[in-house]
């Protein structure tokens, strides 16, 4: 019998900062940061308890990928920092990292995020966590008590409306 793995993906917005110069031709990477998860209820009805999230794999081996697509051709960046924070009264998690601007999809994300920020209409490209559910609350299966975060996707499709740039 094959064991079924309980997986999830949750969207939250990103924040783009000024790119770091890689030389005279073009910058090689751009800092990226934002809230990637909160304890607020997402559009799928799930709530992820932030204290139960294991970010070790993500920090050591995980990637920022493009729209939940897997494979090296969809890698757009990497994380450098994961830290707890608060958002609208909910526990949340923020990451910092870099977009790899010599990757076409990463450059598209960077240019789109800059254009969206300039428009200042409240919309944002976002983040979506990818991982394994380790434990759900037996009394409330929509409450994720423990999870291992593997990657974070950069996406335009929100699932967690509480997270903002």
N, C-alpha and C positions, 0 to 999 in steps of 0.2 A: 504494500500500500504506500502510495506517495504522500508525503506530508505537504499540506497546502501552506504556502507562505502568505501571511497577511501584510500586504504592502499598501502604501498611501503616497499621495502627492498633494501638497497644499501650496497655493500661490500667495505671495506677498510682494509689495513693490520694492524697487531698488533705487539707489541714489548714485548718480554719476558725478564724479569730481573731475577737475582738470587733469588731462593726461600728462604722464611723465615723459620727458623727451628721451628717445633712444639714440639719437644722433642727428646729424644735419638733415636727413631725409624725412623721417616721420617718427612719431613716438611708438615705442614697442608695447607699452602697457598703460592702462588707465585705472586708477583706484575706483573701486566700486564698494558700496556699503548699503546696508539697509536691514530692516527687520524682516526675518525670514519665517518666524513662527510666533504665534501668541496662544494664550489659553482661551481666547474667544472662540465661539462656535463658528465654524466655517460653513460654506454653502452646501456641503455634503452632510452637515449635522455633526461632524466630528469636533472634538476638543482635544488638543494635545497638551498634556501636563508637562510644562517646560522642565521641571526638576527631574523628570524621568527620561529626558532625551540624552542619549550618548552621542556626542559629537566627535569622539576621538578618531574614528575611521575617516570621517569627512575631513578633518583637519590634516591628517597624515597622508591620506590616499585619495580622497574624494575630489570632485571637479565641479565647476560651474558648467552646466551643459545648456544647450539651446532647445527650448520647447520640449523637454522630457525625452529627447531623442538620444539614443545610446550609441556609443562608438566614438573613436578618436576624432572623426570628422566633425562631430558636434560639440567638442570641447571648446568653450569660449573663455575660460578663465579658471582661477584657482583661489581657494580661501587662504587667509593668513591669520584671522582672529575670529573667535566666536565668544560672545559675552552676553550675560543676562542683562535685561533691561525691563522697563515697564512701558506699556502702551495703553492709553485710555483705561487705566486701572487694572489691566491684566498683565500677568507675568508674560514676558516676551523674550525672544532671543534675536540678537543682532549679529551680523557677520560683516567682516571687512575682507577684501581680497583685491584681485586684479583681473581686468579683462585683457586678453592677449590680442592687441590691435593688429598684429600681422595675420590674424585669422579672419577671413572675410565675414563670417557670421558675427564674430565679436565686434568687428568694426561697424557692422550694420546695427547691432544692439547699441553701441556707444553713440553713433550718429542719431539714431531714432530717439534714444533717451534724452540727448541734448535738445533736439527739436521739440520734444514733448514738454520738457521743462521750460523752454523759452515761451511756449504757448500759454503756460501758467493757467490751465483750465482745470486743474485738479486731477487729471489722469496721470497714469504712470505705468511704465513697464514694471514688472514685478519679479519676485522670487517664488519658487515653489519647492518645498522640501521633499526629498525622496528617501524612503527608508523602509525598514522592516518594523512592523509592530511586534513587540516582544510580549506585552501584556495589556489587555483591555480590562476595564472595570467589569466584574461579573454582574453587577447590578445595573450598569449602564454601558452597554457595549459600544456606544458612540464616544466614550471617554477613553482615550489612549493614555495608559499609566506609564508605560515604558516603551521606548522606541530607539532603534539604532539608525542614525542619519548617515546615508551613504553618499548622496550627491545633493546639490541644489540646482534647480533649473531656473534659467532666466526665461520668463514667459510673459506674454501679453494677456493671458487668460486667468483672472483671479479666482481663487477658491476661498481664500481667507480675506474677507473684506476689512478686517480690523487693522491689518498691517499697512503702513504708509512709508513713503520715502523718508 
